[in-house]
């Protein structure tokens, strides 16, 4: 996707078109949130295929192999699809990964809370239709949307007593400490010590939940923030790298290019063209 944020609505006509020729299971370089008001969602993810009736929300993290097919049910289909880059909300993206790693789709009840989710989608869509949309407004609305979803998820979780609660709690605590320290040049041992556990156990938990090592998660968080700074400021590359714990510009540039396929300068120039 060559945009930071995109939102669109899927009705009966589009659902019929997608159902007639669905994509093969695939993965993409953006995050995707689906809010289904009416209809059904057939979702293949984590090598399982399920069909869930609306109302529901489904969040697919970047890199997960999946396939989504919206379906008409009782003659109706109405869904919002929201796609965004990780750097669009860098301060909350890992929290989303941890919340949805083992349950990408959540069945919700009709009512005031779900109606508020739909209202926020309409507000974001209206803002994006402006000739020069204010992405800061959209960013705040998207964060509010996920806050409401998390409140509903907690209600469901408290009644269902989620398995592996200890591991999930440890991972959330790791992310909290990471958010406070990712700009420092700290490694796995630092975070393991803060959590009163061995580096091996912390790595095992991260692999189980994210399929990533602690070092990979730390580096990914740094690069998400680097992209955020590159997009929203004119600060030089050396300064950005130093702020994120890279002592040398060349090393920061090499890491950035290895993970993204572009140098920081190339990424900034591409984003400026897209935003303008």
N, C-alpha and C positions, 0 to 999 in steps of 0.2 A: 504494500500500500504506500503510495507516495504522498500521503497527507498525515498530519498529526492527529486529526480527529475527523470522523465521519459518522453521520447518523442518517438512517433511512427507515421507511416503513414498508412492511411486507403485507399485502392484502391477498385476497383470493386469487386474483389473476397471476400474480408473481409466484404464489405458492404452487399453483397448478403447473406453472412453467418449470419450476425447480424440481417438483416431484416427477415430472415427465422425463427429465434428463438430469438426474442428480450427479454431483461430483463424486469422484473416487475419494476415499479417505486421504486427507492431506494435512499439512501443518503450514502455518503462516507466520509472518514476522510482526504481527500486531496482536493486541488483546481484543477480545470480542465479548460483548454482553448482549444477550437477547432477552427482551421482556415480552412475553407472550400474553396477550389479553384474551384472545379467542383462538380456537383451533387446537392442533396438536403439534408436538415437536418430536420428530424421530431423530435420536442422537446416537451416533456411534462414537464412543470415546473410551479409552483405556481397554480397548478390545472387547467392549460390551455394547450391545445395541438395545436401546430402550425407546419406548414411545410414551410420552407423558402429555396429559391433557392440560391446557391452560386453565387458570392463570399460573404462570411459572416464571422463574428467571433462570438463565443459564449463562455461566461465565466460563469462557475457554481461554486459558492462559497461552501466551505465545509459545510456539514450539510443540504443543500437544497434537498428536495425530488424532483427527476427528472428522466427522461428517455430520452436517446438520441438514435436515429436510423438513421444512414447514409443511404442515398438512391441513387440509380443509376438514373441519369437523362440524357436523350439523349445518353444513352450508356456509360456514364462516371461518375466516382466518384473519387475524389482526395482530401483528407483532412489530416491535421496534428492534432494530439491529444497530448496535453502537460499536464502532471500531476505533481504536486509538493506539498510539505508540506508547511504549512503556515510559518514555521521558515526558509524556504529557502530564502525568501525576506521579513524579518520581518518588515523592515522600511516602506514598501509600501502596506502591505496586507490590512489594514483597508481602505486605500484610494480606493483600488479595490472594496472592499465590498460596499462602498458608491456609487461608480460610476455605479456598475452593479446591485444594489439591485432591481431596478424596470424595468430593460430591459436587460436581460441576453444575448440576441442575437441581433446583429447589422448588418444590411445589408450594404455592402460596394460596392463601384464602382470599376470596373477594372481600372488598371492604375499603375503608378509608385509607389504610396504609398503601394498599396496592394502587388505589386511585392517585395517591400522591406521586408514586413512581412514574405513572403515566403522564401526570402533569409536568414533571421535570423533563421528561423526554420531549414533550411538546415545546417547552421553553427552550431547550437546547436546539431543537430543530428550527425554531423561529429565529434564534440568534444566528445560526449558520446560514440562513437564507439571506441575511443582510449582505450588501455588496462588500463590506469590510467587517466581518464578524469579530466581536471582541472575544478572543480565545480565553482570556482570564475569567470572564463571566461563565463561559462553558466549562472551564476547569473546576470552578467552585460548584457549579450545578452537578457535575459528574461526581465530585467528592461527596456532596450531600446525598446523591442517589445511592452510593455504596454504603454510606453511613446508615441509611434507612434499611437497606437490604441486610446489613449485618445485624441490626436490631431484630429483624424478623427471623434471621437465621438462629440467633441466640435463643429465641422462644422455642423454636423447633428442637434445637440441640438439648435444651434443658429437659424436655419431655422424653427425648429418645436416648439420652445418656450415651454420647458418642464414644466409640471404642478408641483406644490409644490416646486417651486424654492426657496422660503424662507426657508422651512424646510431643503432642501438639502444644502443650504448655511450655515445654522446654524450647521448642522451635520459636514460639512467639516471643519468649524472653530473649532468645538470641537475636531476633530481628529488632527488638526494642534497643538492645545494647548496640547492635550494628548501626542503627539509625543515629545513635549518639556519637559513634566513633569511626564511621567509615572513612572520614576525611584524614584519619591518622594512619601512619604506615604500620598497622598492627596485623599480626597473622593469627593462625588458628589457635595457638596456645593462649593468647591474650583472652579470646572469647571463651575458651574452655575453662580457664581459670576463673573468669567472672561468673560462670555458671556452676562452679564447684564440681566439675566433671573432667574426664579425660578428653583429649583431642580426638581420640579414636571414637569414643561414644558420640561426641557431637557430630563428627563426620558421618557416622552411621545413621543418625537421626535425619540429618540434612539429605543424605542420599535416599532414604526411605520416603521422605516427604516431597523433595524437589528434584530428585535424581541429579543432584549437583553436590560437589564437595563444598566445604566451608570456604575454601579459597576461591572457588568459582563464584560463589554467592557474593563474597566481599568484592571481588573484581567487577561483577555484574552491577552491583549497587553503585560503585564508583563511576562506571561508564554511563549508567543511566543519568547520574548527576552531571557528568561531563557534557552529555548531550543537551541536558536542560540549560546549562550555563552557556554553551555554544549557541543555542537557539536564541536565548533571551538577553545576551550581553555581547559587547564587542571586546571583551577582555582577551589578552593575547594567550596563545597556546601554552607557553611556559608557565604563566601565572596560574592558569586553570589546573595544569598538571601538578604543580607544586602544592596548590590548595588541597588536592585530593591524595596527597601522599607520595607522588612520583617525584623523585629528586632530580631527574633529568628529562628534558623535553623529548629527546630522541626515544627514550624508553617508553614514555607516555604515548607518543605517536605510534610506536610499534605495537604496543598492546591494543590501542584503539583500532588500528587498521586490521590487526589479526582477528579481532572480535567482530568488527563491523564491515570490513571490506573497503573502508575509506579512511583517509587521514582525517584528523579533526578539521583541518581547513576545508577539505573537500565536502565533508558533512555539513559544515556551517554554510558554505556557498549553496549547496543543494537546498537546504532548509529555507534560506533567504528567498530563493526563487519560488519555492512552494508557497510560503506565507504571503509573499507579495502578489 
